[in-house]
Amino acid sequence: MANRSNQLVIPGARAALEQMKYEVAQELGIMLPQDGYYGNMTTREMGSIGGYITRRLIQIAEQQLAGRY
């Protein structure tokens, strides 16, 4: 059965994902609020950030797999 919780499997991953979120937002020209409240962000902006993070994570995984085989 698939694990469908939002708990991270790797303990230090949260900090890396937060850093990636800010890097991607900067690349897209989206200013993230410093107070951490995202209620004023549009769905399109947040979706763009999430989509690019997913693409980057897939790219990293593909590179790691390519190095293994």
Secondary structure, 3 states (H helix, E strand, C coil): CCCCCCCCCCCCHHHHHHHHHHHHHHHHCCCCCCCCCCCCCCHHHHHHHHHHHHHHHHHHHHHHHHHHC
